[in-house]
Amino acid sequence: MPSDKLKQRQLDDLRKNRLFHVRLTEELALKLQHYMKDQSMNANQALTGIISKFFRNY
């Protein structure tokens, strides 16, 4: 049975292709924080929703 660290590492490896890092301008970061607060979302939920809406309308 794999250790917890090994199991977590394996799960992280499976998620690597879905991980993105971005740097936002200060203005965009403030808008995102405002949106997150208004919608009672964390950053992951907010960004997933915004990106999903973009591609649904694409």
C-alpha positions, -999 to 999 in steps of 0.1 A, spaced: 0 0 0 15 33 -10 23 59 16 3 90 18 31 111 2 35 87 -27 -3 86 -33 -4 124 -32 25 126 -56 8 103 -80 -24 123 -79 -4 155 -85 12 139 -115 -22 132 -130 -33 168 -125 -1 185 -139 -16 190 -174 -45 209 -158 -24 233 -137 -18 269 -149 0 298 -133 -8 333 -143 3 368 -133 -25 393 -133 -23 430 -134 -33 447 -102 -65 460 -117 -75 425 -130 -66 409 -96 -88 434 -78 -117 427 -102 -113 390 -96 -112 394 -59 -143 415 -60 -160 388 -82 -150 361 -58 -163 379 -28 -196 388 -45 -201 352 -56 -188 336 -24 -162 316 -44 -126 307 -40 -101 316 -67 -103 281 -83 -141 282 -85 -142 317 -99 -116 311 -126 -132 278 -136 -165 295 -140 -152 325 -159 -132 303 -183 -161 279 -188 -184 308 -197 -158 321 -221 -155 288 -240 -193 282 -239 -197 314 -259 -167 309 -281 
